[in-house]
Amino acid sequence: MAAPDLIMLLAAALFAGFVDAVAGGGGLIQVPALLVALPAESSATVFGTNKLASIFGTGNAALRYARRISLPWGIALPAAAAAFVFSFVGAMAVTWLPKGVVRPLVLGMLVLVLAYTVVKPDFGGVSGSRLALRQERPQALLMGAVLGFYDGFFGPGAGSFMIFGFVHWFRLDFLHASSAAKVVNFATNAAALAYFVPSGHVLWVAGLGMAAFNIVGAVLGSRLALRHGSGFVRGVFIIVASLLIARLGYDTFA
């Protein structure tokens, strides 16, 4: 790999780790950079290398959040368990479900998520009243299963959808929703790697180099999120969702 391509990948991993730690959507930055730097590699290898780089940053962000705030483990762990199983299923489903069918649907959902967040300025500002844990766990399992499958199969915006889900259905503020989403996202990355590693679809040197920079970005992003709170996370979430819409819109209609 040429030095300029490696530098571009490391810079992309740094910024992706920062964005992902705050509001999800790091794949929006990292995957296109990998596609440019590795034009001869298969899509599976690109996605596998991306997951290797991402899991370290996501895991680091989850640990930093857990040390500083009270994570909603009662819903985060069931969602993560379901997400792990269905992310693996989603990775296998790539071979028989055409992504061209999924992309317009995801684009429409992202537009609705962004519009809902923008028109409700108090959405996710503070935590609201919660249901009993026995009522929340089935919802957490369902959300983890759906978004886990989506992340394993397609991926873009999965972290952002997770944050929105935790805010909307479980009445968390954006900061706690982001922390819970990191736990679930770590599980989906691990499940995807469980599929990509045995099949040889990981470039270890590039992936581990990117992982180191992804961790640095995650440290910076989680530190800022913890310092500035839910308002900061909400603002970054809106920006990331807008960029995702622009990218998916281009891929769909261009």
Residue frames as qw, qx, qy, qz and C-alpha x, y, z in Angstrom:
[[0.000, 0.888, 0.460, 0.000, 0.00, 0.00, 0.00],
 [0.388, 0.545, -0.031, 0.742, 1.33, 3.45, -0.94],
 [0.303, -0.169, -0.496, 0.796, 2.22, 5.83, 1.89],
 [0.241, -0.095, -0.042, -0.965, -0.39, 8.49, 0.90],
 [0.634, -0.276, -0.563, -0.451, -3.14, 5.83, 0.96],
 [0.583, -0.262, -0.670, 0.377, -2.05, 4.62, 4.40],
 [0.115, -0.054, -0.301, 0.945, -1.97, 8.20, 5.75],
 [0.433, -0.191, -0.286, -0.833, -5.48, 8.77, 4.37],
 [0.674, -0.297, -0.659, -0.149, -6.74, 5.58, 6.05],
 [0.460, -0.213, -0.584, 0.633, -5.22, 6.50, 9.42],
 [0.085, -0.019, 0.104, -0.991, -6.68, 10.04, 9.25],
 [0.560, -0.236, -0.463, -0.645, -10.09, 8.62, 8.31],
 [0.636, -0.276, -0.705, 0.153, -9.91, 6.16, 11.21],
 [0.240, -0.099, -0.440, 0.860, -9.09, 8.98, 13.64],
 [0.311, -0.050, -0.055, -0.947, -12.06, 11.08, 12.54],
 [0.633, -0.205, -0.624, -0.410, -14.36, 8.05, 12.32],
 [0.496, -0.217, -0.726, 0.423, -13.51, 7.08, 15.89],
 [0.003, -0.078, -0.293, 0.953, -14.35, 10.60, 17.06],
 [0.482, -0.070, -0.279, -0.828, -17.69, 10.74, 15.23],
 [0.640, -0.168, -0.726, -0.188, -18.68, 7.20, 16.16],
 [0.346, -0.145, -0.701, 0.606, -17.98, 7.74, 19.86],
 [0.164, 0.126, 0.239, -0.949, -20.36, 10.71, 19.93],
 [0.593, 0.315, 0.170, -0.721, -23.23, 9.95, 17.57],
 [0.752, 0.198, 0.625, 0.070, -22.50, 6.84, 15.51],
 [0.578, 0.804, 0.092, -0.108, -21.89, 6.92, 11.77],
 [0.350, -0.677, 0.534, 0.366, -18.14, 6.31, 11.73],
 [0.645, 0.161, 0.688, 0.291, -18.59, 3.93, 8.83],
 [0.394, 0.886, 0.235, -0.061, -19.68, 6.90, 6.73],
 [0.005, 0.907, -0.397, -0.136, -16.06, 8.07, 6.90],
 [0.473, -0.470, 0.734, 0.129, -14.07, 4.86, 7.17],
 [0.735, 0.279, 0.616, 0.058, -15.69, 2.68, 4.49],
 [0.536, 0.842, 0.059, -0.009, -15.36, 5.20, 1.60],
 [0.090, -0.836, 0.535, 0.084, -11.70, 5.75, 2.57],
 [0.605, -0.218, 0.761, 0.087, -11.09, 1.98, 2.44],
 [0.714, 0.551, 0.433, -0.003, -12.83, 1.72, -0.93],
 [0.333, 0.922, -0.193, -0.036, -10.55, 4.44, -2.35],
 [0.210, -0.724, 0.656, 0.016, -7.36, 3.05, -0.82],
 [0.415, -0.156, 0.895, 0.042, -8.09, -0.61, -1.63],
 [0.590, 0.381, -0.167, -0.692, -9.74, -0.62, -5.07],
 [0.471, 0.280, -0.802, -0.240, -8.62, -4.17, -5.85],
 [0.064, -0.027, 0.906, -0.418, -10.08, -5.73, -2.69],
 [0.247, -0.444, -0.798, -0.324, -13.52, -7.30, -2.46],
 [0.379, -0.616, -0.075, -0.686, -16.38, -5.59, -0.65],
 [0.850, -0.443, -0.284, -0.018, -16.24, -8.29, 2.04],
 [0.702, -0.008, -0.248, 0.668, -12.56, -7.50, 2.72],
 [0.042, 0.475, -0.032, 0.878, -13.31, -3.79, 2.91],
 [0.616, -0.580, -0.152, -0.511, -16.16, -4.39, 5.39],
 [0.883, -0.283, -0.305, 0.215, -14.12, -6.89, 7.41],
 [0.530, 0.159, -0.223, 0.803, -11.18, -4.50, 7.74],
 [0.205, -0.549, -0.044, -0.809, -13.56, -1.68, 8.67],
 [0.772, -0.530, -0.240, -0.256, -15.09, -3.80, 11.45],
 [0.798, -0.112, -0.311, 0.504, -11.64, -4.69, 12.79],
 [0.264, 0.304, -0.150, 0.903, -10.70, -1.02, 13.02],
 [0.388, -0.536, -0.162, -0.732, -14.08, 0.01, 14.44],
 [0.769, -0.438, -0.464, -0.048, -14.42, -2.56, 17.23],
 [0.585, -0.095, -0.385, 0.708, -11.44, -1.17, 19.15],
 [0.014, -0.249, 0.045, -0.967, -12.72, 2.40, 19.08],
 [0.596, -0.436, -0.357, -0.572, -16.26, 1.34, 19.95],
 [0.771, -0.324, -0.505, 0.213, -15.05, -0.81, 22.83],
 [0.408, 0.022, -0.310, 0.859, -12.88, 1.99, 24.18],
 [0.240, -0.345, -0.095, -0.902, -15.76, 4.47, 24.01],
 [0.713, -0.432, -0.463, -0.301, -18.08, 2.02, 25.79],
 [0.687, -0.233, -0.477, 0.496, -15.55, 1.58, 28.62],
 [0.196, 0.133, -0.175, 0.956, -15.03, 5.31, 29.02],
 [0.456, -0.413, -0.244, -0.750, -18.78, 5.93, 29.20],
 [0.766, -0.368, -0.524, -0.049, -19.22, 3.08, 31.70],
 [0.562, -0.107, -0.438, 0.693, -16.61, 4.58, 34.02],
 [0.069, 0.082, -0.110, 0.988, -18.19, 8.03, 34.06],
 [0.538, -0.088, -0.006, -0.838, -21.96, 7.55, 33.86],
 [0.535, 0.009, 0.781, -0.321, -24.49, 4.93, 34.84],
 [0.252, 0.144, -0.735, -0.612, -25.18, 2.79, 31.79],
 [0.755, -0.006, 0.179, -0.631, -28.66, 1.24, 31.38],
 [0.027, -0.317, 0.940, 0.118, -27.33, -2.32, 31.46],
 [0.506, 0.221, 0.742, -0.380, -30.80, -3.80, 31.88],
 [0.670, 0.655, 0.219, -0.273, -31.68, -2.87, 28.31],
 [0.226, 0.780, -0.525, -0.253, -28.21, -2.50, 26.76],
 [0.269, -0.346, 0.898, 0.047, -27.13, -6.10, 27.42],
 [0.624, 0.346, 0.685, -0.145, -30.29, -7.82, 26.06],
 [0.511, 0.815, -0.010, -0.273, -30.14, -5.56, 23.00],
 [0.042, 0.708, -0.678, -0.192, -26.45, -6.39, 22.54],
 [0.482, -0.108, 0.869, -0.021, -27.07, -10.15, 22.84],
 [0.639, 0.571, 0.489, -0.160, -29.82, -10.07, 20.21],
 [0.333, 0.876, -0.232, -0.263, -27.74, -7.76, 18.01],
 [0.244, -0.529, 0.789, 0.195, -24.77, -10.18, 18.13],
 [0.564, 0.171, 0.808, 0.012, -26.85, -13.10, 16.87],
 [0.534, 0.729, 0.417, -0.099, -28.69, -11.19, 14.18],
 [0.094, 0.853, -0.377, -0.349, -25.64, -9.26, 12.99],
 [0.337, -0.292, 0.858, 0.255, -24.06, -12.61, 12.14],
 [0.512, 0.475, 0.715, -0.020, -27.25, -13.62, 10.33],
 [0.316, 0.894, 0.080, -0.309, -27.23, -10.29, 8.49],
 [0.104, -0.663, 0.629, 0.391, -23.64, -10.80, 7.34],
 [0.390, 0.026, 0.897, 0.208, -24.63, -14.18, 5.87],
 [0.435, 0.673, 0.561, -0.208, -27.75, -12.67, 4.25],
 [0.040, 0.692, -0.309, -0.651, -25.61, -10.41, 2.08],
 [0.184, -0.164, 0.852, 0.462, -25.42, -13.21, -0.48],
 [0.100, 0.401, 0.876, 0.247, -29.16, -13.48, -1.13],
 [0.031, 0.841, 0.481, -0.247, -30.82, -10.15, -0.30],
 [0.479, 0.512, 0.193, 0.686, -30.14, -7.35, -2.81],
 [0.316, -0.404, -0.309, 0.801, -28.90, -4.18, -1.15],
 [0.009, -0.169, -0.366, -0.915, -30.51, -2.10, -3.86],
 [0.405, -0.577, -0.632, -0.322, -33.87, -2.93, -2.29],
 [0.544, -0.552, -0.457, 0.436, -32.73, -1.84, 1.17],
 [0.376, -0.012, -0.025, 0.926, -31.05, 1.47, 0.36],
 [0.169, -0.455, -0.293, -0.824, -34.19, 3.54, -0.51],
 [0.623, -0.605, -0.480, -0.125, -35.98, 2.22, 2.58],
 [0.630, -0.356, -0.280, 0.631, -33.07, 3.16, 4.84],
 [0.207, 0.210, 0.118, 0.948, -32.87, 6.59, 3.21],
 [0.374, -0.582, -0.393, -0.607, -36.55, 7.24, 3.96],
 [0.698, -0.559, -0.418, 0.162, -36.14, 6.09, 7.56],
 [0.533, -0.138, -0.155, 0.820, -33.16, 8.38, 8.08],
 [0.027, -0.404, -0.222, -0.887, -35.11, 11.35, 6.75],
 [0.566, -0.628, -0.409, -0.343, -37.92, 10.62, 9.22],
 [0.720, -0.400, -0.333, 0.459, -35.45, 10.20, 12.11],
 [0.368, 0.063, -0.026, 0.927, -33.74, 13.50, 11.31],
 [0.215, -0.508, -0.310, -0.774, -37.03, 15.38, 10.86],
 [0.657, -0.605, -0.442, -0.082, -38.39, 14.04, 14.15],
 [0.651, -0.300, -0.256, 0.649, -35.22, 15.04, 16.01],
 [0.234, 0.190, 0.093, 0.949, -35.13, 18.54, 14.51],
 [0.318, -0.536, -0.349, -0.700, -38.80, 19.43, 15.07],
 [0.717, -0.639, -0.273, -0.062, -38.64, 18.35, 18.73],
 [0.232, 0.740, -0.424, 0.468, -35.92, 20.50, 20.32],
 [0.512, -0.552, 0.503, -0.426, -36.42, 18.86, 23.72],
 [0.976, 0.091, -0.150, -0.132, -36.13, 15.32, 22.29],
 [0.871, 0.075, -0.279, 0.397, -33.35, 13.52, 24.16],
 [0.048, 0.761, -0.266, 0.590, -32.48, 16.56, 26.24],
 [0.327, -0.413, 0.681, -0.509, -33.13, 14.78, 29.52],
 [0.157, -0.054, -0.985, -0.037, -34.08, 11.25, 30.51],
 [0.559, -0.268, -0.153, -0.770, -37.83, 10.64, 30.80],
 [0.698, -0.242, 0.512, -0.438, -39.92, 8.22, 32.81],
 [0.209, 0.315, -0.898, -0.224, -39.03, 4.59, 32.11],
 [0.839, -0.150, -0.301, -0.428, -41.18, 1.46, 31.92],
 [0.778, -0.454, 0.422, -0.101, -40.62, -1.48, 34.26],
 [0.099, -0.548, 0.775, 0.298, -37.58, -3.55, 33.29],
 [0.492, 0.144, 0.859, 0.001, -39.72, -6.60, 32.50],
 [0.514, 0.757, 0.348, -0.201, -41.53, -4.47, 29.89],
 [0.147, 0.868, -0.354, -0.315, -38.37, -2.91, 28.48],
 [0.443, -0.385, 0.774, 0.238, -36.39, -6.12, 27.94],
 [0.635, 0.410, 0.645, 0.116, -38.61, -7.54, 25.15],
 [0.349, 0.930, 0.069, -0.096, -38.40, -4.18, 23.37],
 [0.196, -0.780, 0.545, 0.237, -34.61, -4.17, 23.82],
 [0.596, -0.071, 0.772, 0.209, -34.37, -7.68, 22.36],
 [0.568, 0.675, 0.468, 0.046, -36.50, -6.69, 19.37],
 [0.167, 0.963, -0.153, -0.145, -34.53, -3.50, 18.73],
 [0.371, -0.600, 0.667, 0.239, -31.23, -5.35, 19.04],
 [0.658, 0.182, 0.712, 0.163, -32.38, -8.06, 16.63],
 [0.494, 0.815, 0.302, 0.016, -33.59, -5.63, 13.96],
 [0.096, 0.952, -0.281, -0.071, -30.63, -3.24, 14.12],
 [0.546, -0.459, 0.672, 0.200, -28.15, -6.07, 14.56],
 [0.697, 0.370, 0.582, 0.195, -29.38, -7.68, 11.33],
 [0.359, 0.927, 0.100, 0.024, -29.25, -4.32, 9.59],
 [0.193, -0.859, 0.450, 0.151, -25.68, -3.62, 10.76],
 [0.621, -0.223, 0.714, 0.235, -24.45, -7.05, 9.69],
 [0.616, 0.505, 0.575, 0.189, -26.15, -6.81, 6.32],
 [0.347, 0.824, 0.225, 0.388, -25.86, -3.15, 5.29],
 [0.648, -0.204, -0.282, 0.678, -24.45, -0.99, 8.09],
 [0.190, 0.312, 0.006, 0.931, -24.51, 2.74, 7.29],
 [0.363, -0.459, -0.012, -0.811, -26.25, 4.66, 10.06],
 [0.682, -0.297, -0.668, 0.001, -26.66, 1.65, 12.38],
 [0.397, -0.155, -0.516, 0.743, -25.11, 3.48, 15.34],
 [0.169, -0.086, 0.010, -0.982, -27.30, 6.51, 14.74],
 [0.624, -0.284, -0.515, -0.515, -30.43, 4.34, 14.54],
 [0.607, -0.251, -0.680, 0.327, -29.43, 2.71, 17.83],
 [0.153, -0.068, -0.351, 0.921, -29.09, 6.08, 19.56],
 [0.402, -0.158, -0.221, -0.875, -32.46, 7.22, 18.20],
 [0.663, -0.266, -0.663, -0.225, -34.06, 3.96, 19.35],
 [0.485, -0.232, -0.631, 0.559, -32.74, 4.30, 22.89],
 [0.047, 0.034, 0.176, -0.983, -33.97, 7.90, 23.08],
 [0.482, -0.122, -0.353, -0.792, -37.37, 7.28, 21.51],
 [0.737, -0.234, -0.578, -0.261, -38.40, 3.93, 23.02],
 [0.691, -0.291, -0.537, 0.387, -36.55, 3.95, 26.32],
 [0.201, -0.949, -0.168, -0.174, -36.68, 7.69, 27.14],
 [0.712, -0.328, -0.009, 0.622, -32.92, 8.06, 27.58],
 [0.085, 0.917, -0.119, -0.371, -31.17, 11.36, 27.00],
 [0.704, 0.663, -0.254, -0.011, -28.75, 11.51, 24.07],
 [0.002, 0.685, -0.700, 0.204, -25.66, 11.02, 26.23],
 [0.579, -0.197, 0.746, -0.264, -26.92, 7.83, 27.89],
 [0.845, 0.444, 0.193, -0.228, -28.42, 6.63, 24.58],
 [0.484, 0.739, -0.470, 0.006, -25.03, 7.05, 22.91],
 [0.214, -0.516, 0.797, -0.229, -23.33, 5.08, 25.70],
 [0.753, 0.076, 0.589, -0.283, -25.86, 2.23, 25.40],
 [0.756, 0.624, -0.060, -0.190, -25.51, 2.23, 21.63],
 [0.180, 0.703, -0.687, 0.022, -21.75, 1.67, 21.98],
 [0.507, -0.225, 0.801, -0.223, -22.39, -1.57, 23.90],
 [0.786, 0.411, 0.401, -0.229, -24.75, -2.81, 21.18],
 [0.536, 0.789, -0.271, -0.133, -22.45, -1.65, 18.39],
 [0.153, -0.590, 0.792, -0.037, -19.52, -3.50, 19.95],
 [0.662, 0.043, 0.726, -0.180, -21.59, -6.69, 19.82],
 [0.735, 0.631, 0.170, -0.182, -22.51, -6.20, 16.15],
 [0.274, 0.799, -0.531, -0.072, -18.88, -5.56, 15.22],
 [0.369, -0.394, 0.835, -0.103, -17.80, -8.69, 17.09],
 [0.751, 0.281, 0.564, -0.200, -20.44, -10.79, 15.32],
 [0.615, 0.764, -0.111, -0.160, -19.43, -9.45, 11.91],
 [0.064, 0.707, -0.704, 0.003, -15.78, -10.27, 12.63],
 [0.617, -0.142, 0.755, -0.171, -16.80, -13.77, 13.69],
 [0.779, 0.520, 0.338, -0.096, -17.98, -14.15, 10.09],
 [0.458, 0.863, -0.215, -0.018, -15.27, -12.18, 8.24],
 [0.248, -0.714, 0.655, 0.004, -12.14, -13.44, 10.06],
 [0.696, -0.087, 0.711, 0.040, -12.55, -17.19, 9.40],
 [0.705, 0.613, 0.353, 0.051, -13.39, -16.44, 5.76],
 [0.649, -0.062, 0.214, 0.728, -10.15, -14.45, 5.37],
 [0.200, 0.771, 0.356, 0.488, -11.78, -11.09, 4.68],
 [0.381, -0.911, -0.031, 0.153, -9.60, -8.95, 6.99],
 [0.581, 0.586, -0.251, 0.506, -6.41, -7.03, 6.16],
 [0.691, -0.564, -0.341, 0.297, -4.69, -7.23, 9.54],
 [0.508, -0.075, -0.056, 0.857, -1.88, -4.70, 9.07],
 [0.053, -0.390, -0.249, -0.885, -4.11, -1.95, 7.73],
 [0.544, -0.607, -0.482, -0.322, -6.93, -2.84, 10.13],
 [0.672, -0.494, -0.350, 0.426, -4.80, -2.79, 13.28],
 [0.351, 0.045, 0.008, 0.935, -3.10, 0.44, 12.24],
 [0.247, -0.480, -0.336, -0.772, -6.49, 2.04, 11.72],
 [0.632, -0.563, -0.532, 0.000, -7.68, 0.58, 15.04],
 [0.525, -0.257, -0.298, 0.754, -4.97, 2.49, 16.93],
 [0.031, 0.112, 0.110, 0.987, -6.08, 5.79, 15.39],
 [0.451, -0.489, -0.558, -0.496, -9.74, 4.87, 15.84],
 [0.590, -0.492, -0.534, 0.354, -9.10, 4.50, 19.58],
 [0.293, -0.134, -0.125, 0.938, -7.51, 7.96, 19.74],
 [0.219, -0.281, -0.360, -0.862, -10.54, 9.43, 17.98],
 [0.567, -0.504, -0.625, -0.185, -12.90, 7.56, 20.31],
 [0.494, -0.360, -0.443, 0.655, -11.09, 8.91, 23.38],
 [0.067, -0.017, 0.044, 0.997, -11.44, 12.48, 22.10],
 [0.370, -0.335, -0.517, -0.695, -15.08, 12.01, 21.09],
 [0.587, -0.507, -0.630, 0.035, -16.23, 10.37, 24.32],
 [0.398, -0.260, -0.349, 0.807, -14.36, 12.96, 26.38],
 [0.095, -0.088, -0.157, -0.979, -16.13, 15.83, 24.61],
 [0.497, -0.401, -0.612, -0.467, -19.51, 14.07, 24.85],
 [0.571, -0.456, -0.597, 0.331, -19.07, 13.54, 28.60],
 [0.283, -0.183, -0.199, 0.920, -17.93, 17.12, 29.10],
 [0.186, 0.017, -0.186, -0.965, -20.65, 18.83, 27.07],
 [0.419, 0.202, 0.704, -0.536, -23.55, 16.42, 27.62],
 [0.499, 0.440, 0.746, 0.000, -26.67, 15.58, 25.64],
 [0.323, 0.864, 0.086, -0.377, -26.89, 18.87, 23.75],
 [0.024, -0.651, 0.646, 0.397, -23.50, 18.27, 22.15],
 [0.356, 0.006, 0.922, 0.151, -24.38, 14.67, 21.25],
 [0.458, 0.658, 0.549, -0.236, -27.70, 15.79, 19.77],
 [0.241, 0.844, -0.197, -0.436, -25.97, 18.38, 17.57],
 [0.085, -0.451, 0.825, 0.331, -23.42, 15.89, 16.24],
 [0.445, 0.261, 0.853, -0.072, -26.22, 13.35, 15.74],
 [0.457, 0.771, 0.274, -0.349, -28.11, 15.82, 13.50],
 [0.151, 0.754, -0.503, -0.396, -24.96, 16.53, 11.46],
 [0.234, -0.239, 0.926, 0.173, -24.12, 12.84, 11.04],
 [0.494, 0.449, 0.723, -0.178, -27.70, 11.94, 10.07],
 [0.394, 0.822, 0.000, -0.411, -27.69, 14.74, 7.47],
 [0.053, 0.620, -0.709, -0.333, -24.42, 13.46, 5.98],
 [0.380, 0.025, 0.924, 0.013, -25.76, 9.91, 5.90],
 [0.519, 0.650, 0.465, -0.304, -28.86, 11.10, 4.04],
 [0.288, 0.811, -0.312, -0.403, -26.70, 12.97, 1.52],
 [0.103, -0.432, 0.867, 0.227, -24.46, 9.95, 0.96],
 [0.411, 0.223, 0.881, -0.065, -27.28, 7.40, 0.65],
 [0.467, 0.741, 0.257, -0.409, -29.26, 9.79, -1.54],
 [0.203, 0.708, -0.541, -0.406, -26.30, 10.07, -3.89],
 [0.192, -0.208, 0.952, 0.118, -25.80, 6.30, -3.95],
 [0.453, 0.409, 0.750, -0.254, -29.52, 5.74, -4.60],
 [0.459, 0.795, 0.309, -0.249, -30.22, 8.32, -7.30],
 [0.019, 0.760, -0.460, -0.458, -26.88, 9.19, -8.88]]
